[in-house]
């Protein structure tokens, strides 16, 4: 499926052909020195990988899941996972090219993801988990209408597929938004 919401951005579902480019985008937004260009970096709390080709392929192939891919001028600049989980949709794997962060692109993408989840699956809520120490990122989501629930789940310490923690207090917090 392809969706053009304005002349600059094209939204479409990822395919297997996009996997390598999507892994590179996600890694660049969250890990290593390249991620420090943007503000979403996790480089101060996690080293190692954020995802891998197998993980991205799994999202692309999973029934009830979509990896929404955002292109500008034919180049992938952002992505996010949408997964239908009954009464709500799960939002994850959100990445915007570090060089394009801070210019409103993220707001546009999350609004489109919410619209598509609501229209495609008829869900009334969007859920996501964010590392609880990422106060700046949580505040950004709160400005988009998400609320902190106080519900937490443990960080997968020891599973390097999710990175190598640089601190011992990491956990995920559930954020929820009512969709109109």
MARVO-51708 format. One line per field, with one value per atom (N, C-alpha, C): x, y, z. Coordinates in steps of 0.02 Angstrom, whole numbers, plus 32768, in hexadecimal, padded with zeros to 4 digits. Layout:
N
c1 = c(X / ...)
c2 = c(Y / ...)
c3 = c(Z / ...)
This chain:
180
c1 = c(802A / 8000 / 802C / 8018 / 803D / 800F / 8026 / 7FFD / 8027 / 800F / 8031 / 8009 / 8025 / 8000 / 8012 / 804B / 805C / 808E / 80A2 / 80CE / 8114 / 8127 / 816C / 8174 / 8141 / 8148 / 811B / 8134 / 810C / 810F / 80D5 / 80CF / 80BD / 80E1 / 80D1 / 80E7 / 80CD / 80E2 / 8126 / 8151 / 8194 / 818F / 81C1 / 81C7 / 820B / 8216 / 8257 / 8290 / 8283 / 82B8 / 82CE / 82A6 / 82B6 / 82DE / 82E5 / 82FF / 8343 / 8373 / 83B6 / 83B4 / 838F / 838A / 8367 / 8335 / 8311 / 833D / 8363 / 8391 / 83C3 / 83DF / 840F / 83EF / 83B2 / 838E / 8383 / 836A / 835B / 839B / 83CF / 840F / 8429 / 8424 / 843E / 8417 / 83D8 / 83AF / 83BB / 83D3 / 83D7 / 841C / 8449 / 8488 / 84C5 / 84FA / 853A / 853D / 8576 / 8581 / 8552 / 853E / 8511 / 84CF / 84B9 / 847A / 847B / 84B7 / 84BD / 84AB / 84A7 / 8491 / 8449 / 8420 / 83DB / 83D3 / 8395 / 838A / 836D / 8360 / 8343 / 8377 / 83B5 / 83EA / 83E1 / 83F4 / 83F7 / 8440 / 846F / 84B6 / 84D2 / 84B3 / 84CD / 84B3 / 8480 / 8465 / 846C / 8477 / 847D / 84B2 / 84D8 / 8506 / 84ED / 8511 / 84FE / 84C5 / 84A3 / 846F / 842C / 8402 / 83BD / 838F / 83A2 / 837C / 83AB / 8391 / 83B9 / 838B / 83A7 / 837D / 8347 / 8358 / 8326 / 82EA / 82F9 / 82C3 / 8297 / 82B5 / 828E / 8264 / 8282 / 825D / 8221 / 822B / 81F5 / 81B9 / 81C6 / 8191 / 816F / 8197 / 817C / 814E / 8161 / 813C / 8103 / 8102 / 80D1 / 808A / 805A / 8014 / 7FFD / 7FD6 / 7FBD / 7FF1 / 8029 / 805E / 8073 / 8086 / 809E / 80DC / 810B / 8143 / 813A / 811D / 810E / 8150 / 815C / 819A / 818B / 81B4 / 81A9 / 81E2 / 81CF / 8201 / 81F9 / 8231 / 8233 / 8262 / 8249 / 8271 / 828F / 8267 / 827C / 82AD / 82BC / 82EB / 82C7 / 82D3 / 82B4 / 82D1 / 82A5 / 82BB / 829F / 826E / 8250 / 8228 / 8217 / 81ED / 81CD / 8199 / 817C / 8154 / 8152 / 812D / 80E7 / 80B6 / 8071 / 805B / 8042 / 802C / 7FE6 / 7FB9 / 7F74 / 7F73 / 7F5D / 7F5A / 7F14 / 7EE3 / 7E9E / 7E81 / 7E73 / 7E52 / 7E81 / 7EC2 / 7EF2 / 7F27 / 7F4C / 7F86 / 7FC5 / 7FFA / 803B / 8065 / 8087 / 80B3 / 80FA / 8127 / 816B / 819B / 81DA / 820F / 820E / 8200 / 81FA / 8240 / 8250 / 8291 / 828A / 82AB / 82B0 / 82FA / 830D / 8353 / 836C / 83A5 / 83BE / 83C4 / 83D8 / 83E1 / 839F / 8367 / 8326 / 82FE / 831B / 82F7 / 82F3 / 82BD / 82B5 / 8292 / 827A / 825A / 820F / 81F3 / 81AB / 8199 / 81CA / 81BC / 819E / 81B8 / 819E / 8155 / 8140 / 80FA / 80CE / 80E4 / 80BD / 80B7 / 80ED / 80EC / 80C1 / 80C6 / 809E / 8054 / 8043 / 7FFC / 7FE3 / 800B / 7FF7 / 7FF1 / 801E / 801B / 7FDB / 7FCA / 7F8C / 7F4F / 7F4F / 7F17 / 7F10 / 7F47 / 7F44 / 7F2E / 7F46 / 7F31 / 7EE6 / 7ECE / 7E87 / 7E5C / 7E71 / 7E49 / 7E50 / 7E8A / 7E96 / 7E78 / 7E82 / 7E6E / 7E34 / 7E20 / 7DEA / 7DFB / 7E3A / 7E4F / 7E43 / 7E3B / 7E2E / 7E69 / 7E9D / 7ED8 / 7F18 / 7F4C / 7F8F / 7FB9 / 7FDE / 800A / 8052 / 8080 / 80C7 / 80ED / 8129 / 8155 / 8193 / 81A9 / 81E4 / 8210 / 8251 / 827F / 8272 / 8262 / 8249 / 8279 / 82BA / 82EA / 82EF / 82CB / 82CC / 8299 / 82A3 / 8273 / 8264 / 8297 / 828C / 825F / 8268 / 8240 / 81F8 / 81F1 / 81AF / 818A / 81AC / 818D / 8175 / 819C / 8188 / 8147 / 8143 / 8106 / 80CC / 80D9 / 80A3 / 8087 / 80B2 / 809A / 806F / 8076 / 804E / 800E / 8002 / 7FC4 / 7FCB / 8007 / 8011 / 8016 / 7FFF / 8003 / 802A / 804F / 8075 / 8043 / 804C / 801F / 803D / 807F / 80A0 / 80AC / 808F / 809B / 80E0 / 8108 / 814A / 8155 / 8184 / 819A / 81E6 / 8205 / 824E / 8271 / 82AB / 82D7 / 82F7 / 82FF / 831B / 8367 / 837D / 83C5 / 83DF / 8419 / 8438 / 8427 / 83F6 / 83E4 / 83FF / 8439 / 845C / 8439 / 8404 / 83DD / 83BE / 83B7 / 8398 / 83CA / 840A / 843E / 8460 / 8496 / 84BE / 84B5 / 8490 / 8482 / 84C1 / 84C3 / 84FA / 84E7 / 84AA / 8492 / 8462 / 8456 / 842F / 83E7 / 83CF / 838C / 835B / 8368 / 833D / 82FF / 82C7 / 8288 / 825D / 822A / 81FC / 81BF / 81A6 / 8167 / 8133 / 80F7 / 80C0 / 80A2 / 809E / 807C / 803F / 8008 / 7FC9 / 7FAB / 7F8D / 7F67 / 7F23 / 7EF0 / 7EAD / 7EAC / 7E94 / 7E8F / 7E47 / 7E3F / 7DFB / 7DD7)
c2 = c(7FC5 / 8000 / 803E / 8070 / 80AE / 80E8 / 8117 / 8150 / 818E / 81BF / 81FE / 8232 / 824D / 827D / 82C4 / 82CE / 8310 / 8303 / 8337 / 832E / 8316 / 8321 / 8311 / 82C9 / 82AE / 826D / 8239 / 81FC / 81C3 / 818F / 8175 / 8141 / 8100 / 80CB / 8089 / 8053 / 8017 / 7FDE / 7FC6 / 7FB5 / 7F9C / 7F58 / 7F49 / 7F07 / 7EEA / 7EAB / 7E8C / 7EB3 / 7ED3 / 7EF9 / 7F36 / 7F4C / 7F87 / 7F76 / 7F37 / 7F23 / 7F43 / 7F3E / 7F59 / 7FA4 / 7FC8 / 8010 / 8023 / 7FFC / 800A / 7FFB / 7FC5 / 7FB7 / 7FF1 / 8007 / 803E / 807E / 808D / 80C8 / 80C3 / 808A / 8081 / 8087 / 8065 / 8069 / 80B1 / 80D5 / 811A / 8149 / 813A / 8165 / 815A / 811F / 810D / 80FC / 80E5 / 80CB / 80ED / 80EE / 8106 / 8151 / 8168 / 81B0 / 81D0 / 81AC / 81C9 / 81DD / 81B9 / 81C8 / 8209 / 8220 / 825D / 829C / 8296 / 82CE / 82E0 / 82AE / 82B9 / 82BA / 82BF / 82C2 / 8281 / 824F / 8211 / 81DC / 81EE / 81BE / 819A / 815B / 8134 / 8123 / 8143 / 8131 / 813A / 8164 / 816D / 8138 / 8112 / 80DF / 8098 / 8092 / 8050 / 8051 / 801B / 8010 / 7FD4 / 7FC2 / 7F87 / 7F98 / 7F65 / 7F6F / 7F82 / 7FA2 / 7FB1 / 7F7E / 7F67 / 7F33 / 7F10 / 7EDF / 7EBC / 7EA8 / 7E90 / 7E7E / 7E4B / 7E1B / 7DE8 / 7E08 / 7E35 / 7E57 / 7E81 / 7EA4 / 7ECD / 7EA1 / 7E6C / 7E3D / 7E1F / 7E10 / 7DF4 / 7E24 / 7E65 / 7E96 / 7E9B / 7E9D / 7EA2 / 7E68 / 7E2B / 7DEF / 7DDD / 7DFB / 7DE8 / 7DFD / 7DCE / 7DE0 / 7E12 / 7E42 / 7E75 / 7EA9 / 7EA8 / 7ED8 / 7EF9 / 7F38 / 7F5D / 7F84 / 7F8A / 7FB7 / 7FEF / 8025 / 805F / 8081 / 8088 / 80A4 / 80E8 / 8119 / 815E / 8171 / 8187 / 819C / 81E6 / 8205 / 8249 / 8246 / 825B / 825A / 8215 / 81E1 / 819D / 817E / 81A1 / 8189 / 817D / 8144 / 8135 / 8164 / 818A / 81BA / 81AB / 817E / 816E / 812D / 8111 / 80D6 / 80CF / 80A7 / 8095 / 8054 / 802E / 7FF0 / 7FFE / 7FE0 / 7FE0 / 7F98 / 7F85 / 7F40 / 7F40 / 7F1B / 7F16 / 7EE4 / 7EFC / 7ED2 / 7ED6 / 7EC2 / 7EC2 / 7F08 / 7F20 / 7F61 / 7F9C / 7F8F / 7FC5 / 7FB2 / 7FE5 / 7FDA / 7FE9 / 7FC5 / 7FD1 / 7FF8 / 802C / 8057 / 804B / 8039 / 802D / 8036 / 8026 / 8029 / 806B / 80A2 / 80E4 / 8101 / 8113 / 8131 / 8166 / 819E / 81D5 / 81E2 / 81EA / 81F9 / 8231 / 8228 / 825B / 82A0 / 82A3 / 82E4 / 8309 / 82E5 / 8304 / 830E / 82FA / 8301 / 834A / 835A / 839D / 83CD / 83B5 / 83E1 / 83D1 / 83A8 / 839A / 835B / 8338 / 82FB / 82C5 / 82BE / 828C / 8296 / 82D5 / 82E6 / 82D0 / 82DD / 82CA / 827E / 825B / 8212 / 81F1 / 8208 / 81E8 / 81F6 / 8232 / 8241 / 8214 / 8207 / 81DB / 8193 / 817E / 813A / 8131 / 8163 / 8160 / 815C / 8186 / 8186 / 8142 / 8126 / 80E5 / 80AD / 80AE / 807A / 807F / 80BC / 80C7 / 80B1 / 80C6 / 80B6 / 806D / 8050 / 800C / 7FD9 / 7FE3 / 7FB0 / 7FC6 / 8005 / 801E / 8021 / 8026 / 8029 / 806D / 806F / 80AD / 80C5 / 809B / 80AE / 8099 / 80C1 / 80AF / 80A6 / 806E / 8060 / 8060 / 8071 / 806B / 8062 / 8049 / 8047 / 8070 / 8095 / 80C0 / 80B2 / 80B2 / 80A9 / 80E3 / 80D2 / 8103 / 813B / 8132 / 8168 / 819A / 818D / 81BA / 81F3 / 821C / 8250 / 8280 / 8293 / 82C1 / 82A2 / 8262 / 823F / 8236 / 8223 / 821B / 825E / 8295 / 82D7 / 82E7 / 82D4 / 82DF / 82B9 / 827A / 8253 / 8271 / 8289 / 82A9 / 82E6 / 830C / 8345 / 832F / 82F1 / 82D5 / 82B3 / 82B8 / 829D / 825A / 823F / 81FF / 820C / 81DD / 81E4 / 81AB / 81BB / 8188 / 8160 / 811E / 80F3 / 80DD / 80E2 / 80C8 / 807D / 805D / 8015 / 800C / 7FE1 / 7FD5 / 7F8B / 7F7F / 7F3A / 7F3A / 7F02 / 7F01 / 7F08 / 7F27 / 7F29 / 7EE4 / 7ECC / 7E88 / 7E86 / 7E91 / 7E8D / 7E48 / 7E48 / 7E09 / 7DF3 / 7E14 / 7E03 / 7E3B / 7E2F / 7E63 / 7E76 / 7E52 / 7E68 / 7EAC / 7EBF / 7EFF / 7F33 / 7F22 / 7F50 / 7F3A / 7F5B / 7F4D / 7F89 / 7F80 / 7FB8 / 7FD4 / 8016 / 8037 / 804A / 8038 / 8046 / 800F / 8009 / 7FD0 / 7FE1 / 801C / 8031 / 8037 / 8013 / 801A / 7FEE / 800B / 7FE7 / 800C / 7FEB / 8009 / 8022 / 805D / 8076 / 8077 / 8063 / 8064 / 80A9 / 80C3 / 8102 / 80F2 / 8115 / 8107 / 8148 / 8145 / 817F / 8167 / 818C / 8180 / 819C / 8175 / 818C / 81A2 / 81DD / 81F8 / 81D0)
c3 = c(8000 / 8000 / 8000 / 7FDB / 7FD9 / 7FE8 / 8010 / 8024 / 801B / 7FF6 / 7FF0 / 8016 / 804C / 8075 / 8062 / 8045 / 8029 / 7FF2 / 7FD0 / 7F97 / 7FAB / 7FEA / 7FFE / 8018 / 8038 / 8059 / 8039 / 8034 / 801F / 8056 / 8069 / 809C / 8079 / 8089 / 806C / 809C / 8091 / 80B9 / 80A1 / 80D0 / 80C0 / 809F / 8076 / 8057 / 806B / 8059 / 8067 / 8047 / 800F / 7FEC / 8015 / 8045 / 806E / 80AD / 80BE / 80FF / 810E / 80E2 / 80F1 / 80FC / 80D2 / 80DA / 811C / 8130 / 816E / 81AB / 81A9 / 81E1 / 81E7 / 81B0 / 81B2 / 81CE / 81BA / 81D3 / 821E / 8235 / 827D / 82A6 / 828F / 82B3 / 82B5 / 827E / 827B / 82A9 / 82B6 / 82E0 / 832A / 833D / 8384 / 839E / 8375 / 838E / 836E / 8393 / 8379 / 836F / 8356 / 834E / 831C / 82E8 / 82B6 / 82D5 / 8309 / 8329 / 8350 / 8362 / 8389 / 8361 / 831F / 82F5 / 8305 / 8314 / 8326 / 8371 / 8389 / 83D1 / 83ED / 83C3 / 83DC / 83EE / 83EE / 83FC / 843F / 8440 / 847D / 848D / 846A / 846E / 84B5 / 84DF / 8523 / 8553 / 853E / 856C / 8550 / 850F / 84F0 / 84B9 / 84B5 / 847D / 8457 / 8423 / 83FC / 83CD / 83B6 / 8383 / 83A1 / 8378 / 838B / 836B / 832F / 830C / 82DD / 82B9 / 8287 / 824E / 8216 / 81DC / 81EE / 8218 / 822A / 824E / 827D / 82A2 / 8275 / 8246 / 8217 / 81E9 / 81D0 / 81A4 / 81C8 / 8208 / 8231 / 8234 / 823D / 823F / 81FB / 81C6 / 8182 / 8172 / 8187 / 8175 / 81A4 / 81DF / 8212 / 8200 / 8205 / 81F8 / 822D / 8218 / 8246 / 8259 / 8236 / 8244 / 8203 / 8208 / 81CE / 81E3 / 81B6 / 81C1 / 8190 / 81A8 / 817E / 816D / 812D / 8114 / 80F5 / 8106 / 80EF / 80C1 / 8085 / 8054 / 8043 / 8036 / 801B / 7FDF / 7FA6 / 7F68 / 7F5B / 7F67 / 7F58 / 7F8A / 7FC1 / 7FF3 / 8034 / 8054 / 8095 / 80CA / 80EB / 811D / 8163 / 8167 / 81A8 / 81A2 / 81DD / 81DF / 8223 / 8227 / 8267 / 825E / 8294 / 8295 / 82AF / 828F / 82A7 / 82AD / 82E7 / 82F1 / 830F / 82F0 / 8308 / 8342 / 837C / 83B7 / 83D6 / 83AE / 83C7 / 83C9 / 8405 / 840D / 8403 / 83FF / 83F6 / 83C2 / 83AD / 8381 / 83AA / 839B / 83BB / 8389 / 83A2 / 837A / 8391 / 8364 / 8378 / 833D / 834A / 8317 / 82F1 / 8315 / 82F6 / 82EE / 82B1 / 82A3 / 826D / 8279 / 8248 / 823D / 81FF / 81F0 / 821D / 823F / 826E / 824F / 8210 / 81EF / 81E6 / 81E9 / 81DE / 821F / 8258 / 8297 / 82AC / 82CF / 82EA / 82BB / 8282 / 8251 / 8247 / 8274 / 826F / 824B / 822F / 8209 / 8236 / 8273 / 82A1 / 82B1 / 82BB / 82C9 / 8290 / 8253 / 8217 / 8213 / 8220 / 8219 / 824F / 828D / 82C1 / 82B6 / 829D / 828E / 8257 / 8224 / 81ED / 8206 / 8231 / 824D / 8275 / 829D / 82C4 / 8297 / 8263 / 8233 / 8212 / 81FC / 81DA / 8209 / 8247 / 8277 / 8284 / 828C / 8299 / 825D / 8221 / 81E5 / 81CF / 81D5 / 81BE / 81EE / 822F / 8260 / 828D / 8289 / 82B3 / 82FC / 830D / 8353 / 8371 / 83B2 / 83D5 / 83FF / 8403 / 842A / 8406 / 8412 / 83FB / 843A / 843D / 8476 / 845C / 8488 / 8479 / 84BB / 84B6 / 84F0 / 84E1 / 8515 / 850F / 854B / 8541 / 857A / 85AB / 85E8 / 8618 / 8628 / 8620 / 862E / 85F4 / 85BD / 8583 / 858D / 85C0 / 85D2 / 8598 / 8571 / 8539 / 8504 / 84F7 / 84C6 / 84E0 / 851F / 853C / 853A / 854A / 8547 / 8500 / 84CE / 8488 / 8479 / 848F / 8484 / 84AC / 84E8 / 850F / 84EA / 84C9 / 84A2 / 8466 / 8452 / 841B / 8435 / 8477 / 8494 / 84B6 / 84BB / 84DE / 8529 / 8550 / 8599 / 85B6 / 85EA / 860F / 8638 / 8639 / 865E / 86A1 / 86A7 / 86E3 / 86DF / 86AC / 86A2 / 8682 / 86A0 / 8686 / 8678 / 864D / 863F / 863D / 864E / 8654 / 8611 / 8613 / 85D9 / 85D2 / 8594 / 858B / 8594 / 85D2 / 85E1 / 85CC / 85AD / 8599 / 8553 / 8533 / 84EE / 84C2 / 84A5 / 847F / 843E / 842C / 83F1 / 83FD / 843C / 844E / 8466 / 8461 / 8476 / 84B6 / 84C5 / 8501 / 8530 / 8566 / 8594 / 85B4 / 85BC / 85DE / 8625 / 8639 / 867D / 8692 / 86D3 / 86EC / 8700 / 86ED / 8702 / 86C7 / 8690 / 8656 / 865B / 8648 / 8642 / 860F / 85F7 / 85C7 / 85EB / 85D7 / 85F2 / 85B9 / 85C9 / 8599 / 8594 / 8556 / 8548 / 851E / 8529 / 8506 / 84ED / 84B2 / 8498 / 847F / 8493 / 8478 / 8431 / 8402 / 83BD / 83B0 / 8394 / 8388 / 8352)
